[in-house]
Amino acid sequence: MKTRIITSVVAVGLFIPFCVFSSSPFWVFLIFAGLVSLFAVYEILKCTSLHKNLVASLLSYTAALAAPLLTRLAFKGTERYYLIMSFIYFALLFLSFVNATFSKGKIPVVNSCVATVMTIYVSFSMASIVLLRDLGPDGAIGAKIYLLAFIFAWVPDIGGYFFGRFFGKRKLIPDVSPKKTVAGFVGGIGSAVVVSIVYGFIIGLRFKDLTAFAILAVLAVICAVVSVCGDLLASLVKRYFGIKDYGFIFPGHGGVMDRFDSVIAVAPFLYILCYLADSFGWLSSFVTL
């Protein structure tokens, strides 16, 4: 418990500068997204025993870095960006299977599939955080809402941990995650709603009535459920390959995948919803600029 708290405090201390400099200089936030993507993909390759295979590593690491870095370096989230990323992901899928085909049985197809799909899953998530940050004129809207990707991911985890520790009796899905409880699940969702509403006051939701906060609360519930599912998904992969943690970079928490599994699930979901809302001009009436 003490180790987890100390690690969390240190991690938050390291995380704050990336938030402060999320827009200028532009490369600071890209480095954050790129490193998270790269380390997470490395842990996945290690989990699937493909980290020592040169071809698999080069393909996965290229995709892991390309997705977040290209969001600002060249295309600023335009249609051309999605076209290029579609080609990169197709090439990753195709060449990964070619690599497995010519490995003479050294690379199991299941391992190749898991590593490839999880690489796409992780890298697009990290790109989504940057794209979310850049929504609106000069990123003015994104600056106020991108932190919700972390709030919706980490608050349910923290709230669920404490609620489950004190009130949890009935297990949620013991075969996948032995420590998660129904009480923790419900408590985590409630925590996300409360914290997101507080954050709504901070960023200045500006509807005349409580509509904005009601929408935010509903979004918190949905994203909290997505967060838990993302956590369970990552746990399912760990259980399949017989490992306890993806890594050890965060003492008491595990690796990057162990700490960011929920963020990885929430970020694309939140970005797509906000992107659609921004396309219809709804976000500008939702957040005070």
N, C-alpha and C positions, 0 to 999 in steps of 0.2 A: 504493500500500500504506500509506504513512504517513498519507495523507488519510483512508483508510478506518478506520484505527485511532483517529485523533484524533476522528473523527465518532462512532465507536462508544462511546468513553469519555464524550464529552459527552452522547450520547443516553442512556446508562445513568444518568448523573448526573441527567438530567431525569426519567427513568423511575422512579427510586427513590421520590421523594416521593409519586407517585401510588399506589405499592404500600403505602407506610407509612400513607397516609390512605385506603386503599381502603374502609374501613367508616365512619369518622367523621373529619371531617364527610362525610356521604354524597355531597354534590355534587362532591367532588374527583374521585372515580373516574368519575362520570358525565361530567364535563367531558373527562376523558382519552378515554373511549370515544366520546363525541360528536364531539370534534375529529378523532380518527383517522378515524371514519366520514365526516365531512364533507369532510376534505381528500382522502381516498381517492376519494370519489364525484366530487369536482371534477376530479381527475386523470383519471378514467374519462370524464367528459363532455368534457374537453379532448381526450382521445385519440380520441373518436368525433366530434369537431368539433361537439358540441352545447352546449358551455359558454356560448355566446353566445345561445342560444335561451332566451328568458325562461320559457316554459311548461315546457320540459324541465328547466330548472335548478330552478325552484320545486318541481316535483313530486319530483325526485330529492333535493334538499336537505332537503325536509320528511320524506321517508321515512328519509333518512340520520340525521337527528337524532331522529326519533320512536322508532325501534327501541330505541336504548340508553337514552334519557332516560325513557321511560315504564316501564322495568323497575322503577324505584324510586319515581318521582314519584307514581304513582297505584295501581299494581296488584300490585307485588311478585311478578311472574312467575306470577300466577294464570291460570286458564282464560280469564278476561275479557281479560287482556293478549293472549293468543294470538288471541282472536277479533277484538279491535280491530286488531292487527297484520295479520291476514289481510285485513281490510277495507281497510286502508291500502295493502297490497301489491296487492290487486285493483284498487283505484282507480288506483294508479301504473301498472299494466300497461294498463288500459283507456284512461286518459286519455293515456298516452304514445303509444299507437297511434292514438288520435283526433287527437292533435297531428300525427303523421306523415301521417295521411290528408289533413288539411286544409292541409298545408304546400306543396301544389302541387309536390311532387317535391323540395323543398329538404332534406327530412330523409329519407335512405335508410332503408328498413325495417330493413335489417341493423344499421345504426348505432343505431336506436331500440331494437331487440331487445337488442343487446349492452349498451347503457347501462342499460336497465331491469333486465335480469337481473343484471348486475353490481352495481347499486345494492342490490337485494334480498340478494344474496350477501354484500356487504360489511356492510350495516347489521345483518342478523341475526347475523353473526359478532360484531360489537362488542357487540350485546345479549347474546349467549351468554356473553361474558366476564364481564359484570356478573351475569348469572343464575348462572353457575358460582361466582362469588365469594360469592353469597348463599345457597348450599346449606346445609342443616342448620339446627339451632336457632340463631337469631340469626347465621347465616352462619359458625358455628364450624367446620364442615367445609370450606366453600368457602374460608375464609381460608388453609387449609393446602394446598389442591390447585389453586387457580386459576392459580398460577404455572406449573403443568405445561403450560398452553396455550402459554406463551412458551418454556419449556424444550424441549418437543417440536417447536416450530417453528424456533427460532433455533439451537439446538445442532446439529442436522443440517446446517444451512446453514454454520455456522462450521467444524464438523468436516469437512464435505464439501469446503469451500474448501481447507483445508490438506492433506487427504489427496489431493485431486485435483491440487493444485499440485505435490506431491512424488512422487506415485505414479501419477497419472492418465495413461493412454495411450489407452485405448479410450473414445471418446465415447459418451455415453448416448443422447441424441436431438439430434444436431447441427443438424437443421433447425429445432428449436424453441429450444434453448439450446446454443449452440456450445461453451460453456466447461464444461458439466457432463460428468463422466466416470463410468464404472462404479465405479472405485476411490473416487471422491468420494462416490458414492451409498452404497456399502457402509460406508465410513468414517464417514459422517454418521449412519447408523443405529447403528453401534457406539458412537459418541460419545453419542448420545441415551440409549442403554441405561445406559452408565456414569454419566452425569451424573444421570439420573433416580433411579438406585439410591442415589447419594450423597444426593440430595435426600430420598429415602425415609427415610434414617437421620435427617436433620435434622428432618423433620416428625413422626417417630415412628410408623412403621407397627407395628402391634401384634399381628399373628398370632403364635401360639406357635412356628410353624415358618417356613420360608422361602416359604410360599405367597404372602404379600403382595408380596414382592420379585419373585417369579416373575411374578405378575400384572402388576406395574408394568413389568417388563422386556418382557413381551409387548405391553402397551399402548404402550410406548415404540417398539417396532418398527413397530407398526401406524400410530401417529401420525406417526412419522418418514417413512413411505412416503406418508401423506396430505400431509405437509408438502412433500415434493418434488413431488408431483402438483399441489399448490396453486401452487407456484413456477412449474412448467411451464405450468400453465393461464394464469397471468398473463403469462408470456412469449409464449404462443401469441397472446393478444390483441394484445400489443405488435407482434409480427411481422406480424400481419394488417393492422394500421393503419400499419405502417412507421415505428415510433418505437423509439428505443434505450432510453429511460427514461421512466417516467410523469411524473417531476418532477425537481426539483433541491434539495429542502428538506434532504436529507441528502447533503452533498458526498462523493463517492466511492461512494455507495450508491444515489443516485437519489431518487425521491419516496417518499411514504407507501406507495403500493401496492407499490413495489419492496422496501421494508423489511418491510411487514406482510403480503405476499401469502401467506406460509406460515402465519402466525397466523390469518389470515382463513379458511384451509382447516381448520386443526386445531381452533379454538375450538368451532364448533358440534358437530363430531363428538365431542369430549371432553365437552362439556356434556350431550349427549343420553345418552351412556353413563353418566355420573355421575348424571344425573337419574333414569334407570331404576334404577341401583344404589341410590340414596337412597330411591326409592319402595319398594324391597324391604327397606330397613334394612341393606343391606350396607356402606354407607360408614362408618357409625358403628362397625362392627367392624373397619374397615380403617385408620382414622386415630385416633390418640390425641387426645382432646379436652382 
